[in-house]
Every structure is written in C-alpha cells, then in structure tokens.
C-alpha cells in the first residue's frame, strides 16, 4: 500500500520577493477538491506566497484556464487541482491523458505548474490522496509550482514568448513606426 512508503521531499524554497500563485480547481467532487485546496493553500502560505483561486467545470478546462491566466494576468505559478475517478467508459482515459498532456505542454512553454489532478480507480484512493493529513497531493502540487518558480527566478526570470520580438521592441534608434528615418 502506498501509504506505508516514505518519499524524499525537497526543502521548501526561499524567495526574496513575493510569489503569486493561481490555484485552478475543478470541484466536481467537492469534498476532495476542498481537501486538495486546503493542502495547496497551506503549502503556499508556508512559503510566503499569496494565492488566488478559480473554479472551472472539469479537469479538461484546467489547462485552458491556466493558459488564459498566463496571457491576461500576472501569476508566478499555477496549481492544477481536481479529481478524475475511473468510470465505466473510456472517458476516464481521455480526461486523464488530455488534461495531463495540456498541462505538460504549458510547462514546456515555461509556465510553472504543479499538477495535482488526481487520477484514481475509486473514491477511497482519492480521499487518502487529497487529505492534507495523509498523502496531501494538493500540498505537493503547490510545492512543485513553488520549486519551478524558484528555478525560473534562479535562471533569469520569466521570458514571455518565443521567436520574433514585437515590432515596437525592434525599432532602431531614429526610426519611425514605419521603419523610415524620423523627420
């Protein structure tokens, strides 16, 4: 049983300036979601981070909400929380695989995301994993996001976008917006 194993946990990172996390949760199983949130909040607060919370309909909407928040807001990191319990159809595999893949793709673009979307066989597994006094997967997801924020800051901060710079950032001194010499 997984509850009898011990795992190494990285020391909590220290920050020289405030960290702002967004928790995006799909509260389909409200009690499980509430425990995940409690664990994530406690870990964020222990590191001195501030937290905002937003709810979305389901696990598939979590990556989309994170992508929107990254484009339109100013968060250092994100915590994805939810629970998918296996049912009788292949919908379970679709939700698990697609939400995980989308979060991974956002991470590869440079977003600092801790993935705390539980993918379990039954409610009992979800309850022990969500419980802050047991496996505390919400706290683990927040810790993962905080560690990625620390790495981002260590290696030079967030760099938005890849490829060409916007035109206004590439103008040479003495040129107008149309690229011709200023009069």
C-alpha positions in Angstrom: 0.0 0.0 0.0 1.4 3.4 -1.0 0.6 4.9 2.5 3.5 2.8 4.1 6.2 4.1 1.9 8.4 7.1 2.7 9.5 9.6 0.0 12.1 12.3 -0.1 10.7 15.8 -0.2 12.8 18.7 -1.4 13.3 21.5 1.2 10.8 24.4 0.7 12.4 27.1 -1.5 13.1 30.6 -0.1 12.0 33.7 -2.0 13.5 37.2 -1.9 10.3 38.8 -3.3 6.6 37.8 -3.2 5.2 34.9 -5.1 1.7 34.9 -6.5 0.1 31.5 -7.3 -3.2 30.8 -9.0 -5.0 27.6 -8.0 -7.2 26.4 -10.7 -9.6 23.7 -9.4 -12.3 21.5 -10.9 -14.6 20.9 -7.9 -16.6 18.0 -9.5 -16.0 16.0 -6.2 -16.4 19.0 -3.8 -15.1 17.3 -0.7 -12.0 16.0 -2.4 -11.4 19.4 -4.1 -11.7 21.2 -0.8 -9.0 18.9 0.8 -6.7 19.5 -2.2 -7.2 23.2 -1.9 -6.5 23.2 1.8 -3.3 21.4 1.3 -2.2 23.7 -1.5 -3.1 26.8 0.4 -1.2 25.6 3.5 2.0 24.9 1.4 1.8 28.2 -0.4 1.3 30.2 2.8 4.2 28.3 4.5 6.4 29.6 1.6 5.0 33.1 2.0 3.2 33.0 -1.3 -0.2 34.7 -2.0 -2.9 32.6 -3.6 -5.9 33.3 -5.8 -8.5 30.6 -6.5 -10.6 30.0 -9.6 -13.0 27.1 -10.3 -13.6 25.5 -13.7 -16.2 22.9 -14.7 -13.9 20.0 -15.1 -10.3 18.7 -15.4 -10.2 19.4 -19.2 -10.8 23.1 -18.6 -7.9 23.4 -16.1 -5.2 23.8 -18.7 -7.2 26.3 -20.7 -7.9 28.4 -17.6 -4.1 28.4 -16.8 -3.3 29.4 -20.4 -5.8 32.3 -20.2 -4.5 33.4 -16.8 -0.9 33.3 -18.1 -1.8 35.6 -21.0 -4.0 38.0 -19.2 -2.8 38.2 -15.6 0.4 38.2 -13.6 1.0 35.0 -11.7 4.3 33.4 -11.0 3.0 29.9 -10.9 -0.1 27.8 -11.1 -1.6 24.8 -9.2 -3.9 22.5 -11.1 -6.3 20.6 -8.8 -9.1 18.2 -9.5 -10.0 14.5 -9.4 -10.9 12.0 -12.1 -12.3 8.7 -10.9 -12.4 5.8 -13.3 -15.9 5.0 -14.5 -17.4 2.5 -17.0 -16.3 4.2 -20.2 -13.2 5.4 -21.9 -14.0 9.0 -20.9 -11.6 8.5 -17.9 -8.6 7.9 -20.2 -9.5 10.9 -22.4 -9.8 13.3 -19.4 -6.7 12.0 -17.7 -4.5 11.9 -20.8 -5.6 15.2 -22.4 -5.6 17.3 -19.2 -2.1 15.9 -18.3 -0.8 16.4 -21.8 -2.1 20.0 -22.0 -0.5 20.9 -18.6 2.8 19.4 -19.7 2.7 21.4 -22.9 2.1 24.6 -20.9 5.0 23.7 -18.7 7.3 23.1 -21.6 6.4 26.7 -22.7 7.8 27.9 -19.5 4.8 28.1 -17.1 5.4 26.9 -13.5 2.7 24.4 -12.9 2.2 21.9 -10.1 -0.2 19.2 -11.3 -2.5 18.0 -8.5 -5.2 16.4 -10.7 -5.8 13.1 -9.1 -6.4 10.1 -11.5 -7.7 7.2 -9.4 -9.6 4.0 -9.6 -12.0 4.7 -6.8 -13.2 7.3 -4.2 -11.2 5.8 -1.3 -7.9 6.3 -3.3 -9.0 9.9 -4.0 -9.8 10.6 -0.3 -6.5 9.5 1.1 -4.5 11.3 -1.7 -6.4 14.6 -1.2 -6.3 14.5 2.7 -3.8 17.1 3.9 -3.1 14.8 6.9 -2.4 11.8 4.6 -0.8 12.0 1.2 -1.5 15.7 0.7 -1.3 15.8 -3.1 -2.7 19.4 -3.1 0.3 20.5 -1.0 2.6 18.5 -3.2 1.3 20.3 -6.3 1.8 23.7 -4.7 5.3 22.7 -3.7 6.1 21.7 -7.2 4.8 25.0 -8.6 6.9 26.9 -6.0 10.1 24.9 -6.9 9.6 25.7 -10.5 9.1 29.4 -9.7 12.3 29.3 -7.7 14.2 27.7 -10.7 12.7 30.3 -13.1 13.9 33.1 -10.9 17.3 31.5 -10.4 17.8 31.2 -14.2 16.9 34.7 -15.1 13.2 35.2 -14.7 10.2 34.7 -16.9 10.6 35.3 -20.6 7.4 35.7 -22.4 7.1 34.5 -26.0 9.4 32.7 -28.3 10.7 33.9 -31.7 10.4 37.4 -33.2 10.2 40.4 -30.9 7.2 42.7 -31.3 7.8 45.4 -33.9 7.9 48.2 -31.3 10.7 46.5 -29.5 12.8 46.1 -32.7 12.8 49.7 -33.9 16.2 51.1 -34.4 17.0 54.5 -32.8 15.9 57.3 -35.1 13.3 55.3 -37.0 9.6 55.9 -37.0 7.0 53.2 -36.7 7.1 52.6 -40.4 10.8 51.9 -40.3 11.8 55.2 -42.1 14.1 57.8 -40.6 12.3 60.3 -38.3 11.8 63.8 -39.7 
